[in-house]
Structures are given as structure tokens and as C-alpha cells.
Amino acid sequence: MPAELPEWVPAARRAVGDRIRVRRLQQTMTQESLAHAAGIDRSTIQRMEAGHEMKLSHLLLVAHALRVHVVDLLHG
């Protein structure tokens, strides 16, 4: 893996994090309640929403907990 990622990669991660946050807030969920529903730590939700690297398994769990298809989070 290259030392530095192209700028579009972190920008895409931030966009995914923004879509997670928007969906969560639309459903009046806190980070804590989403984490509980997804079966992961709140800090993981926080990192995902901030656009940090995320595991595919976490993204799938969050999508399921938000009742959306994972593609909706990836492509908006």
C-alpha cells in the first residue's frame, strides 16, 4: 500500500461518515444508541463519522442498524 493515499480516498471516507451521521440523526439516534444497535463501540461510530479508516464489517453492521443498504452509505 502506498505511503500516502490519493486525496479522493480520505474525502470519500469523510463523505461516508457524513452520510452515516445524517442517517443517524434522521432516525433521532445517538452515537451510543447506534453503536448498541450495531453491536460495536461508540468510539467506532465516532471514528467512522469523522472519516477515519473503517472496517467493512463495521460499515455493514452500521448500515443494518440504520436499516439502509450499505450502498446508500457508500454512494449517498
N, C-alpha and C positions, 0 to 999 in steps of 0.2 A: 504494500500500500504506500502511495506517495506520502512524503513528509507533510506537505500542505495540500489541503483539498481545494478544488476549484471553488470560487466564491458562491456558485449556484448551489452547492451542497449545503452549507450552513444556512443559506437563505431558504432553501426548501424545508429544512428541519424547522426553522422558525415558523414558516407558513403552516406546517403540520401542527406545531404546538399551538399556534393561534386558533386553528380550526378546532382542536381539542377543547381549548378554553371557551370558545364561543358556544360549542355544543353543550359543554358542561353547564355554563351559565344559563343557556336557554332552558335547560331542564332543572334550573334552580338547585344545582348540586354544588356542594363544596368540594375542594380537593380531597378532603378527608372522606366524604361520602362516596365519591367516585373511586377512590383508592380501595375502600371497603368493598364496593360492588365488583371491582375488577380483581380483588384479591392480591393487591400489591401495596407497597408502602406509599404514603402520601408524598414522601420526598421524591419518589419516582415520578409521580404525576407532576410535581413541581418542576423537575428537570425536563420532562417531556414538553411541558407548556413553555418552558424557557428556550426550547430549541436545541437542547443538548442531544448527544447521541442516544438512541433508544433501541432497545431490542425489538425485533419483530414480534416476539411473543407478547411483550408488554403492549405493543400497539394493537394487536389482535384482542387482547383482554379488555383494553380500554374501549375499543370500538364495540365490542359485545356489550359491555356495561352501559354504554351510551345508546345502545340499540340502533347503531348505524353500521353500514358496511365499511370495512377498512378502506376501501377505495374512496369513500366520501371524505375521509380524513386525509388521504394522500393527495387527492386532486381537487377537493372542495367542490 
